[in-house]
Amino acid sequence: MPSFFSDAKTVLLFALGAIALFYVVVLGVELVRRRRAQKAAGGAVESDTPNLVGLAIGFVTNFLDTLGIGSYATTTSAFRFFKTVPDEQIPGTMNVGHTLPTIVEAFIFTQIVPIEPRTLLFMIAAAVMGAWLGAGVVASWPRRMVQIGMGTALFVLAIVMIIRSSGLAPAGGDALALHGSKLVIAVGVNFMLGALMTIGIGLYAPCMILVSLLGMSPTTAFPIMMGSCAFLMPVASVRFIKSGRFEPRALIGLLAGGIPAVLIAAFVVKSLPLDKVMWLVIVVVIYTATSLLRTAARERRAAAAGSAIAA
């Protein structure tokens, strides 16, 4: 046992490589299958090549993600603003499209940020299990349920981001490990965050508050949250891929624009004064959440009116 945990970061690297390969194969097979099905049906074959808007969304959201703001809220807002992805396909497109850039982040931050391996592994495993269960549920939701789920999730995330940006959250301590009841709490909460991430509650801000509340150094949040996402997102993505609930062109835009953004943010920019950017993101998140819930209510009224006319 001790030797395993002492080499845990090396194990993580190999595991990340294996899961990245698995993800690429599953996604590639599904994209080929979809194109063949479109050709067999005799219709036009949809292009999977992203446009400049798609690449820009992938670059900006993953750039901010690497610096600690997160990518889910900004991606949801961008998709809805540019009308590039139907609401019911946003969770799947985000989870699948951000997977490879997040794996690159995890490769970097799990190696350069000090943290006790046992704590890191347990929290990552909990998030993965939560995501597996959450993705299975969200992938089967109808459009209106997705809208309500994402809208509510974004409001919750906005509150968490306000707490973090206002300095109301604890500054954290200097611990690099958790033990006993604190480790149990951390594992339980990360399980829930993994499940909630599949509907659009990014794991980053809540995880940073969690580790600070438990007395850990805030920097330990980076390998925990990026490692958690790197493992849970391929797991969740497989379920979204098999359900077909994603938009290929937007997905590839996130992937192709995201990987160079991660490398630039991690090795060139490294840090920025993000206070004003965070408050801008909060405003955008609240607007997007309101828009999603209003759309769900409007579509419900239209469906009820249609049913009344039919009757």
JOZI-V555469 format. One record per residue. N is the residue number from 1. RES is the residue in three letters. PHI is phi in radians with two decimals (999 if undefined). Layout:
BEGIN
n=[N;N]
res=[RES;RES]
phi=[PHI;PHI]
END
This chain:
BEGIN
n=[1;2;3;4;5;6;7;8;9;10;11;12;13;14;15;16;17;18;19;20;21;22;23;24;25;26;27;28;29;30;31;32;33;34;35;36;37;38;39;40;41;42;43;44;45;46;47;48;49;50;51;52;53;54;55;56;57;58;59;60;61;62;63;64;65;66;67;68;69;70;71;72;73;74;75;76;77;78;79;80;81;82;83;84;85;86;87;88;89;90;91;92;93;94;95;96;97;98;99;100;101;102;103;104;105;106;107;108;109;110;111;112;113;114;115;116;117;118;119;120;121;122;123;124;125;126;127;128;129;130;131;132;133;134;135;136;137;138;139;140;141;142;143;144;145;146;147;148;149;150;151;152;153;154;155;156;157;158;159;160;161;162;163;164;165;166;167;168;169;170;171;172;173;174;175;176;177;178;179;180;181;182;183;184;185;186;187;188;189;190;191;192;193;194;195;196;197;198;199;200;201;202;203;204;205;206;207;208;209;210;211;212;213;214;215;216;217;218;219;220;221;222;223;224;225;226;227;228;229;230;231;232;233;234;235;236;237;238;239;240;241;242;243;244;245;246;247;248;249;250;251;252;253;254;255;256;257;258;259;260;261;262;263;264;265;266;267;268;269;270;271;272;273;274;275;276;277;278;279;280;281;282;283;284;285;286;287;288;289;290;291;292;293;294;295;296;297;298;299;300;301;302;303;304;305;306;307;308;309;310;311]
res=[MET;PRO;SER;PHE;PHE;SER;ASP;ALA;LYS;THR;VAL;LEU;LEU;PHE;ALA;LEU;GLY;ALA;ILE;ALA;LEU;PHE;TYR;VAL;VAL;VAL;LEU;GLY;VAL;GLU;LEU;VAL;ARG;ARG;ARG;ARG;ALA;GLN;LYS;ALA;ALA;GLY;GLY;ALA;VAL;GLU;SER;ASP;THR;PRO;ASN;LEU;VAL;GLY;LEU;ALA;ILE;GLY;PHE;VAL;THR;ASN;PHE;LEU;ASP;THR;LEU;GLY;ILE;GLY;SER;TYR;ALA;THR;THR;THR;SER;ALA;PHE;ARG;PHE;PHE;LYS;THR;VAL;PRO;ASP;GLU;GLN;ILE;PRO;GLY;THR;MET;ASN;VAL;GLY;HIS;THR;LEU;PRO;THR;ILE;VAL;GLU;ALA;PHE;ILE;PHE;THR;GLN;ILE;VAL;PRO;ILE;GLU;PRO;ARG;THR;LEU;LEU;PHE;MET;ILE;ALA;ALA;ALA;VAL;MET;GLY;ALA;TRP;LEU;GLY;ALA;GLY;VAL;VAL;ALA;SER;TRP;PRO;ARG;ARG;MET;VAL;GLN;ILE;GLY;MET;GLY;THR;ALA;LEU;PHE;VAL;LEU;ALA;ILE;VAL;MET;ILE;ILE;ARG;SER;SER;GLY;LEU;ALA;PRO;ALA;GLY;GLY;ASP;ALA;LEU;ALA;LEU;HIS;GLY;SER;LYS;LEU;VAL;ILE;ALA;VAL;GLY;VAL;ASN;PHE;MET;LEU;GLY;ALA;LEU;MET;THR;ILE;GLY;ILE;GLY;LEU;TYR;ALA;PRO;CYS;MET;ILE;LEU;VAL;SER;LEU;LEU;GLY;MET;SER;PRO;THR;THR;ALA;PHE;PRO;ILE;MET;MET;GLY;SER;CYS;ALA;PHE;LEU;MET;PRO;VAL;ALA;SER;VAL;ARG;PHE;ILE;LYS;SER;GLY;ARG;PHE;GLU;PRO;ARG;ALA;LEU;ILE;GLY;LEU;LEU;ALA;GLY;GLY;ILE;PRO;ALA;VAL;LEU;ILE;ALA;ALA;PHE;VAL;VAL;LYS;SER;LEU;PRO;LEU;ASP;LYS;VAL;MET;TRP;LEU;VAL;ILE;VAL;VAL;VAL;ILE;TYR;THR;ALA;THR;SER;LEU;LEU;ARG;THR;ALA;ALA;ARG;GLU;ARG;ARG;ALA;ALA;ALA;ALA;GLY;SER;ALA;ILE;ALA;ALA]
phi=[999;-1.03;-1.17;-1.10;-1.22;-1.20;-1.81;-1.06;-1.19;-1.17;-1.06;-1.06;-1.06;-1.14;-1.14;-1.09;-1.08;-1.16;-1.26;-1.13;-1.10;-1.04;-1.06;-1.07;-1.13;-1.08;-1.14;-1.04;-1.06;-1.19;-1.13;-1.12;-1.08;-1.12;-1.15;-1.13;-1.14;-1.15;-1.14;-1.11;-1.35;1.43;-1.60;-1.25;-1.50;-1.19;-1.32;-1.71;-1.37;-1.25;-1.58;-1.11;-1.11;-1.10;-1.15;-1.14;-1.07;-1.09;-1.19;-1.14;-1.16;-1.36;-1.09;-1.15;-1.08;-1.13;-1.50;1.85;-1.46;1.73;-2.14;-1.22;-1.13;-1.17;-1.19;-1.01;-1.09;-1.15;-1.04;-1.29;-1.13;-1.55;0.95;-1.66;-2.40;-1.04;-0.94;-1.20;-1.77;-1.12;-1.00;-1.15;-1.10;-1.14;-1.07;-1.28;-1.25;-1.53;-1.09;-1.12;-1.01;-1.21;-1.10;-1.09;-1.01;-1.12;-0.95;-1.32;-1.39;-1.25;-1.67;-1.73;-1.81;-1.25;-2.84;-1.17;-1.03;-1.08;-1.06;-1.05;-1.14;-1.11;-1.24;-1.12;-1.06;-1.12;-1.12;-1.11;-1.11;-1.10;-1.15;-1.06;-1.21;-1.13;-1.13;-1.09;-1.35;-1.12;-1.09;-1.73;-1.26;-1.28;-0.94;-1.12;-1.11;-1.11;-1.05;-1.14;-1.08;-1.19;-1.06;-1.12;-1.06;-1.19;-1.08;-1.06;-1.11;-1.06;-1.09;-1.08;-1.18;-1.13;-1.03;-1.18;-1.30;-1.47;1.35;-1.38;-1.35;-1.10;-1.26;1.62;-1.97;-2.22;-1.21;-1.94;-2.60;-2.15;-2.44;1.04;-1.11;-1.13;-1.17;-1.08;-1.09;-1.06;-1.15;-1.10;-1.19;-1.16;-1.04;-1.15;-1.13;-1.09;-1.18;-1.21;-1.08;-1.21;-1.89;1.99;-1.47;-1.02;-1.45;-1.14;-1.07;-1.06;-1.16;-1.13;-1.17;-1.03;-1.16;-1.19;-1.06;-1.54;1.53;-1.51;-1.13;-0.98;-1.15;-1.17;-1.11;-1.14;-1.16;-1.16;-1.27;-1.30;-1.16;-1.04;-1.14;-1.10;-1.60;-1.33;-1.16;-1.09;-1.11;-1.15;-1.07;-1.02;-1.20;-1.18;-1.09;-1.15;-1.44;1.32;-1.58;-2.73;-1.89;-1.01;-1.14;-1.17;-1.03;-1.20;-1.10;-1.09;-1.19;-1.23;-1.41;-1.37;-1.09;-1.11;-1.11;-1.08;-1.12;-1.16;-1.14;-1.34;-1.91;-1.86;-1.36;1.21;-2.74;-2.48;-1.27;-1.72;-1.03;-1.19;-1.10;-1.08;-1.19;-1.10;-1.07;-1.06;-1.08;-1.11;-1.09;-1.12;-1.07;-1.14;-1.06;-1.08;-1.08;-1.08;-1.19;-1.17;-1.11;-1.06;-1.16;-1.14;-1.19;-1.15;-1.12;-1.14;-1.16;-1.16;-1.13;-1.11;-1.17;-1.14;-1.13;-1.10;-1.25]
END
